[in-house]
Amino acid sequence: MTPTITEHANPPILLSNIIIRNPDTASFQELIEVIKHHADQAGKAMLEMDIKPDYPDTPRNWEFLIETAFTWGTR
């Protein structure tokens, strides 16, 4: 039997889980730093943006900024 792609793929990391596990994060900019560090440890995982971050400084282009931070990490 040939394994399917989904059998080898890691489940996506939920943005909501990152936020829940980092309750001291008080701003969108702090969240970006948390995501960068998380990306460095995540390996080849995907990020699913299942919620919009609820910070006063969350910009309109928040999805792009989070995706960029997760893709590049702290490089």
N, C-alpha and C positions, 0 to 999 in steps of 0.2 A: 504494500500500500504506500502510495506517495504522500508525504506530509503536505498539508496545505500551508499557505503563507501565514494564515492566522494562527497556526499552531506554534510558530516560532516567534511571532511578534509579541513585544511587551505591551501590556495594556497601557492606554494613555494615562498620563498624569493629569489629574484634575486641578485646575486653578483653585477651585474652592478648597481642596485639601491643603494646598500650599498656604492659603490664607488662614485656614483653621489651625494649622500646625505652627503658625507664627503670629500669635495674638498680640505681640508687642509691636507689630508693624503698624505705624500710625499715619503713613502717607503713601501715596502712589510711588514716589521716588524711592522710599524705603523698600516697597514691594518689588520694584525693579531689581534692586540689589539682592534681595532674597532669591528671586527667580534666577538671576545670574549664577549665584552660588549653587542653587539646586540643579541647574542645568549641567554644571561641571560634574556633578555626582550622578546624574541620571543616565549617562551613557547614550544609547540609541533609542530613547523613548520619545514619544510624541506628547505634546501638551494640548489638552482640551480646555478651551476657555468656556466653561459651563456657566460662569456668572460674570457680571461686570463688577470690578472692584468698587467698593463703596467708600471712597476717600474723597474729601473735598477737593483735592488737587488732581483727580483723575481727568486726563485730557480727552478730547473727542477721539483722538487716534490711539486710544489705549490698547486696542487689539494689536496694532502694528508694533507698538513699543514693547509689549509683552512678548510677542513672537520673536522680535529681534533679540531681546535679552535672553530668551530661552535658546535661541539658535546659536548665538555667539558666546554666551556665558561670560566669564571674566577675561576672556582672551584680549 
